[in-house]
Amino acid sequence: MSQLIGELKKCTAFRDRIKIVALTSRKGLCVHDKISLLESSQLNDRCEDLNEKAKCEFRDDSLT
């Protein structure tokens, strides 16, 4: 991915017209001490549970 982004930045013909967004999973973004240690499927389930109940201390709705 980083190589692709580097090559796109070098391409002066399209540089101003290309928007790049890096995507990752909850596993890559989670900073919750206990939840981030879980396997991906368990992490997704637990994260959804916490977010539905608005109990995740790290959730910040102002960012979305």
N, CA, C and O atoms as CSV, one atom per row, in Angstrom:
chain,resi,resn,atom,element,x,y,z
A,1,MET,N,N,0.824,-1.183,0.000
A,1,MET,CA,C,0.000,0.000,0.000
A,1,MET,C,C,0.878,1.261,0.000
A,1,MET,O,O,0.616,2.210,-0.739
A,2,SER,N,N,1.907,1.254,0.828
A,2,SER,CA,C,2.768,2.443,0.889
A,2,SER,C,C,3.498,2.664,-0.432
A,2,SER,O,O,3.743,3.803,-0.827
A,3,GLN,N,N,3.844,1.576,-1.113
A,3,GLN,CA,C,4.508,1.713,-2.409
A,3,GLN,C,C,3.554,2.332,-3.430
A,3,GLN,O,O,3.960,3.191,-4.213
A,4,LEU,N,N,2.301,1.907,-3.428
A,4,LEU,CA,C,1.293,2.468,-4.332
A,4,LEU,C,C,1.110,3.957,-4.079
A,4,LEU,O,O,1.076,4.746,-5.022
A,5,ILE,N,N,0.995,4.340,-2.837
A,5,ILE,CA,C,0.820,5.761,-2.494
A,5,ILE,C,C,2.031,6.567,-2.935
A,5,ILE,O,O,1.891,7.670,-3.463
A,6,GLY,N,N,3.220,6.016,-2.718
A,6,GLY,CA,C,4.445,6.699,-3.152
A,6,GLY,C,C,4.478,6.920,-4.656
A,6,GLY,O,O,4.865,7.992,-5.122
A,7,GLU,N,N,4.074,5.910,-5.411
A,7,GLU,CA,C,4.053,6.028,-6.873
A,7,GLU,C,C,3.002,7.044,-7.333
A,7,GLU,O,O,3.248,7.811,-8.263
A,8,LEU,N,N,1.852,7.050,-6.696
A,8,LEU,CA,C,0.812,8.024,-7.062
A,8,LEU,C,C,1.270,9.455,-6.789
A,8,LEU,O,O,0.968,10.363,-7.563
A,9,LYS,N,N,1.989,9.653,-5.706
A,9,LYS,CA,C,2.506,10.996,-5.392
A,9,LYS,C,C,3.517,11.469,-6.437
A,9,LYS,O,O,3.624,12.668,-6.693
A,10,LYS,N,N,4.249,10.549,-7.033
A,10,LYS,CA,C,5.236,10.899,-8.064
A,10,LYS,C,C,4.572,11.276,-9.383
A,10,LYS,O,O,5.170,11.991,-10.187
A,11,CYS,N,N,3.371,10.819,-9.616
A,11,CYS,CA,C,2.677,11.033,-10.885
A,11,CYS,C,C,2.107,12.458,-10.926
A,11,CYS,O,O,1.000,12.704,-10.448
A,12,THR,N,N,2.861,13.376,-11.490
A,12,THR,CA,C,2.470,14.793,-11.474
A,12,THR,C,C,1.214,15.077,-12.296
A,12,THR,O,O,0.519,16.057,-12.028
A,13,ALA,N,N,0.914,14.254,-13.274
A,13,ALA,CA,C,-0.264,14.492,-14.123
A,13,ALA,C,C,-1.567,14.320,-13.348
A,13,ALA,O,O,-2.568,14.958,-13.674
A,14,PHE,N,N,-1.562,13.474,-12.337
A,14,PHE,CA,C,-2.794,13.183,-11.609
A,14,PHE,C,C,-2.746,13.580,-10.129
A,14,PHE,O,O,-3.754,13.467,-9.432
A,15,ARG,N,N,-1.612,14.034,-9.650
A,15,ARG,CA,C,-1.409,14.291,-8.222
A,15,ARG,C,C,-2.488,15.179,-7.611
A,15,ARG,O,O,-2.926,14.917,-6.490
A,16,ASP,N,N,-2.922,16.204,-8.301
A,16,ASP,CA,C,-3.903,17.135,-7.744
A,16,ASP,C,C,-5.326,16.592,-7.781
A,16,ASP,O,O,-6.206,17.124,-7.105
A,17,ARG,N,N,-5.562,15.545,-8.558
A,17,ARG,CA,C,-6.917,15.010,-8.702
A,17,ARG,C,C,-7.164,13.721,-7.923
A,17,ARG,O,O,-8.294,13.234,-7.883
A,18,ILE,N,N,-6.140,13.168,-7.311
A,18,ILE,CA,C,-6.271,11.888,-6.614
A,18,ILE,C,C,-6.391,12.119,-5.109
A,18,ILE,O,O,-5.574,12.816,-4.508
A,19,LYS,N,N,-7.413,11.528,-4.519
A,19,LYS,CA,C,-7.591,11.563,-3.063
A,19,LYS,C,C,-7.292,10.170,-2.530
A,19,LYS,O,O,-7.737,9.176,-3.103
A,20,ILE,N,N,-6.552,10.094,-1.453
A,20,ILE,CA,C,-6.158,8.811,-0.888
A,20,ILE,C,C,-6.637,8.733,0.556
A,20,ILE,O,O,-6.447,9.661,1.343
A,21,VAL,N,N,-7.259,7.611,0.884
A,21,VAL,CA,C,-7.699,7.356,2.248
A,21,VAL,C,C,-7.175,5.988,2.656
A,21,VAL,O,O,-7.408,5.001,1.958
A,22,ALA,N,N,-6.485,5.922,3.754
A,22,ALA,CA,C,-6.000,4.642,4.267
A,22,ALA,C,C,-7.107,3.997,5.093
A,22,ALA,O,O,-7.684,4.637,5.973
A,23,LEU,N,N,-7.399,2.739,4.811
A,23,LEU,CA,C,-8.436,2.023,5.531
A,23,LEU,C,C,-7.812,0.927,6.378
A,23,LEU,O,O,-6.794,0.344,6.006
A,24,THR,N,N,-8.423,0.656,7.504
A,24,THR,CA,C,-7.962,-0.427,8.365
A,24,THR,C,C,-9.150,-0.994,9.129
A,24,THR,O,O,-10.241,-0.424,9.110
A,25,SER,N,N,-8.941,-2.077,9.777
A,25,SER,CA,C,-10.008,-2.739,10.526
A,25,SER,C,C,-10.072,-2.215,11.959
A,25,SER,O,O,-9.228,-1.426,12.384
A,26,ARG,N,N,-11.079,-2.664,12.689
A,26,ARG,CA,C,-11.167,-2.312,14.103
A,26,ARG,C,C,-9.924,-2.794,14.845
A,26,ARG,O,O,-9.435,-2.128,15.757
A,27,LYS,N,N,-9.422,-3.954,14.445
A,27,LYS,CA,C,-8.226,-4.519,15.090
A,27,LYS,C,C,-7.053,-3.545,14.982
A,27,LYS,O,O,-6.262,-3.419,15.917
A,28,GLY,N,N,-6.940,-2.866,13.863
A,28,GLY,CA,C,-5.855,-1.917,13.669
A,28,GLY,C,C,-6.068,-0.582,14.350
A,28,GLY,O,O,-5.111,0.158,14.573
A,29,LEU,N,N,-7.314,-0.262,14.685
A,29,LEU,CA,C,-7.625,1.033,15.276
A,29,LEU,C,C,-7.912,1.004,16.770
A,29,LEU,O,O,-7.803,2.026,17.448
A,30,CYS,N,N,-8.277,-0.154,17.277
A,30,CYS,CA,C,-8.730,-0.259,18.662
A,30,CYS,C,C,-7.610,0.068,19.649
A,30,CYS,O,O,-6.515,-0.485,19.556
A,31,VAL,N,N,-7.887,0.964,20.591
A,31,VAL,CA,C,-6.919,1.316,21.623
A,31,VAL,C,C,-7.408,0.889,23.013
A,31,VAL,O,O,-6.763,1.185,24.019
A,32,HIS,N,N,-8.542,0.198,23.065
A,32,HIS,CA,C,-9.089,-0.289,24.335
A,32,HIS,C,C,-8.158,-1.371,24.880
A,32,HIS,O,O,-7.846,-2.334,24.180
A,33,ASP,N,N,-7.716,-1.213,26.124
A,33,ASP,CA,C,-6.722,-2.107,26.712
A,33,ASP,C,C,-7.096,-3.583,26.624
A,33,ASP,O,O,-6.253,-4.405,26.264
A,34,LYS,N,N,-8.326,-3.934,26.942
A,34,LYS,CA,C,-8.738,-5.335,26.972
A,34,LYS,C,C,-9.268,-5.810,25.626
A,34,LYS,O,O,-8.978,-6.935,25.219
A,35,ILE,N,N,-10.025,-4.997,24.937
A,35,ILE,CA,C,-10.653,-5.388,23.683
A,35,ILE,C,C,-9.612,-5.584,22.584
A,35,ILE,O,O,-9.736,-6.512,21.785
A,36,SER,N,N,-8.609,-4.749,22.526
A,36,SER,CA,C,-7.615,-4.816,21.441
A,36,SER,C,C,-6.796,-6.109,21.465
A,36,SER,O,O,-6.152,-6.445,20.471
A,37,LEU,N,N,-6.810,-6.825,22.568
A,37,LEU,CA,C,-6.054,-8.074,22.679
A,37,LEU,C,C,-6.814,-9.280,22.141
A,37,LEU,O,O,-6.229,-10.352,21.986
A,38,LEU,N,N,-8.105,-9.129,21.855
A,38,LEU,CA,C,-8.934,-10.228,21.369
A,38,LEU,C,C,-8.643,-10.552,19.911
A,38,LEU,O,O,-8.089,-9.726,19.186
A,39,GLU,N,N,-9.014,-11.745,19.486
A,39,GLU,CA,C,-8.953,-12.111,18.073
A,39,GLU,C,C,-9.956,-11.253,17.298
A,39,GLU,O,O,-10.897,-10.723,17.888
A,40,SER,N,N,-9.766,-11.115,16.007
A,40,SER,CA,C,-10.563,-10.196,15.182
A,40,SER,C,C,-12.066,-10.390,15.314
A,40,SER,O,O,-12.789,-9.413,15.508
A,41,SER,N,N,-12.560,-11.623,15.214
A,41,SER,CA,C,-14.012,-11.842,15.273
A,41,SER,C,C,-14.560,-11.497,16.648
A,41,SER,O,O,-15.638,-10.911,16.754
A,42,GLN,N,N,-13.834,-11.850,17.700
A,42,GLN,CA,C,-14.267,-11.508,19.056
A,42,GLN,C,C,-14.188,-10.003,19.278
A,42,GLN,O,O,-15.065,-9.413,19.908
A,43,LEU,N,N,-13.144,-9.394,18.760
A,43,LEU,CA,C,-12.967,-7.956,18.891
A,43,LEU,C,C,-14.129,-7.219,18.226
A,43,LEU,O,O,-14.677,-6.285,18.811
A,44,ASN,N,N,-14.510,-7.623,17.021
A,44,ASN,CA,C,-15.619,-6.981,16.316
A,44,ASN,C,C,-16.913,-7.091,17.110
A,44,ASN,O,O,-17.645,-6.112,17.248
A,45,ASP,N,N,-17.197,-8.287,17.634
A,45,ASP,CA,C,-18.423,-8.491,18.403
A,45,ASP,C,C,-18.435,-7.641,19.662
A,45,ASP,O,O,-19.433,-6.988,19.964
A,46,ARG,N,N,-17.342,-7.647,20.388
A,46,ARG,CA,C,-17.271,-6.886,21.654
A,46,ARG,C,C,-17.322,-5.388,21.387
A,46,ARG,O,O,-17.960,-4.648,22.135
A,47,CYS,N,N,-16.666,-4.940,20.342
A,47,CYS,CA,C,-16.682,-3.520,19.973
A,47,CYS,C,C,-18.101,-3.076,19.627
A,47,CYS,O,O,-18.553,-2.022,20.074
A,48,GLU,N,N,-18.793,-3.875,18.839
A,48,GLU,CA,C,-20.172,-3.547,18.484
A,48,GLU,C,C,-21.056,-3.486,19.725
A,48,GLU,O,O,-21.893,-2.592,19.855
A,49,ASP,N,N,-20.867,-4.442,20.636
A,49,ASP,CA,C,-21.637,-4.442,21.888
A,49,ASP,C,C,-21.411,-3.153,22.673
A,49,ASP,O,O,-22.364,-2.520,23.126
A,50,LEU,N,N,-20.156,-2.772,22.828
A,50,LEU,CA,C,-19.842,-1.553,23.577
A,50,LEU,C,C,-20.394,-0.307,22.886
A,50,LEU,O,O,-20.901,0.600,23.546
A,51,ASN,N,N,-20.297,-0.265,21.575
A,51,ASN,CA,C,-20.773,0.913,20.850
A,51,ASN,C,C,-22.292,1.025,20.838
A,51,ASN,O,O,-22.828,2.133,20.877
A,52,GLU,N,N,-22.993,-0.105,20.786
A,52,GLU,CA,C,-24.455,-0.077,20.843
A,52,GLU,C,C,-24.934,0.472,22.180
A,52,GLU,O,O,-25.952,1.160,22.249
A,53,LYS,N,N,-24.203,0.167,23.225
A,53,LYS,CA,C,-24.564,0.621,24.572
A,53,LYS,C,C,-23.911,1.953,24.923
A,53,LYS,O,O,-24.107,2.472,26.022
A,54,ALA,N,N,-23.138,2.506,23.997
A,54,ALA,CA,C,-22.399,3.763,24.191
A,54,ALA,C,C,-21.547,3.715,25.453
A,54,ALA,O,O,-21.465,4.694,26.195
A,55,LYS,N,N,-20.913,2.570,25.690
A,55,LYS,CA,C,-20.108,2.404,26.898
A,55,LYS,C,C,-18.609,2.331,26.641
A,55,LYS,O,O,-17.832,2.165,27.582
A,56,CYS,N,N,-18.194,2.451,25.405
A,56,CYS,CA,C,-16.758,2.420,25.145
A,56,CYS,C,C,-16.171,3.774,25.535
A,56,CYS,O,O,-16.563,4.813,25.005
A,57,GLU,N,N,-15.236,3.740,26.459
A,57,GLU,CA,C,-14.646,4.990,26.952
A,57,GLU,C,C,-13.826,5.722,25.898
A,57,GLU,O,O,-13.515,6.902,26.063
A,58,PHE,N,N,-13.472,5.032,24.814
A,58,PHE,CA,C,-12.640,5.631,23.777
A,58,PHE,C,C,-13.454,6.122,22.573
A,58,PHE,O,O,-12.889,6.697,21.643
A,59,ARG,N,N,-14.760,5.904,22.580
A,59,ARG,CA,C,-15.608,6.328,21.470
A,59,ARG,C,C,-15.744,7.852,21.491
A,59,ARG,O,O,-15.994,8.452,22.536
A,60,ASP,N,N,-15.579,8.452,20.339
A,60,ASP,CA,C,-15.694,9.911,20.217
A,60,ASP,C,C,-16.569,10.206,19.010
A,60,ASP,O,O,-16.090,10.198,17.876
A,61,ASP,N,N,-17.841,10.464,19.246
A,61,ASP,CA,C,-18.783,10.724,18.161
A,61,ASP,C,C,-18.506,12.027,17.428
A,61,ASP,O,O,-19.011,12.227,16.324
A,62,SER,N,N,-17.729,12.902,18.007
A,62,SER,CA,C,-17.447,14.165,17.336
A,62,SER,C,C,-16.526,13.977,16.133
A,62,SER,O,O,-16.405,14.874,15.299
A,63,LEU,N,N,-15.873,12.808,16.037
A,63,LEU,CA,C,-14.960,12.535,14.926
A,63,LEU,C,C,-15.654,12.018,13.688
A,63,LEU,O,O,-15.062,12.007,12.609
A,64,THR,N,N,-16.911,11.583,13.821
A,64,THR,CA,C,-17.620,11.021,12.671
A,64,THR,C,C,-18.642,11.982,12.128
A,64,THR,O,O,-19.330,11.668,11.157
